[in-house]
């Protein structure tokens, strides 16, 4: 992408296609979805009066949590900081 005339425009010939093994959607204020992926990670979730709770951070190898999923509903600045921290953990792992 290039920033032209106040907006981002695709650069011709620069498209790349890849086949990901897994795609995760980051959607704030919805909590962790109860799914087979979550069950397979053997991670524990908290329960809350409202909402779906959050994942308990327990230093389990290969499981990384950030933002609303680990902290609960919070400010975007916390999500950004935790995302960076999780990325550093993934890189170190």
Phi, psi and omega in degrees: 000148174231146178270111181229134176051040176081011178209161179276136180233142177295146176269119181305135178080006183257001183295141178231136178247134177222156179251101181286152174282330184205138176238126178246135178265130178262104183232109184293156174066020177245345180075170180289134177281134176287111185217171178296325178298316179295317178297320181294333180283349181059028178276148181264139176250149174274164174247146180228156179298318175241150178085185186254008180085203181206167178277140176278128179276117185228019177061028178291130183299127175085003177245122184237134185229140178211162173065215184302330183294330180254331185259336190090181182299126185204190182281150180300328180296326176291319179298318179296312180298317181289326176298317178295319179295318178296319179298319178296321177295318177299315180299316179293322179297000000 
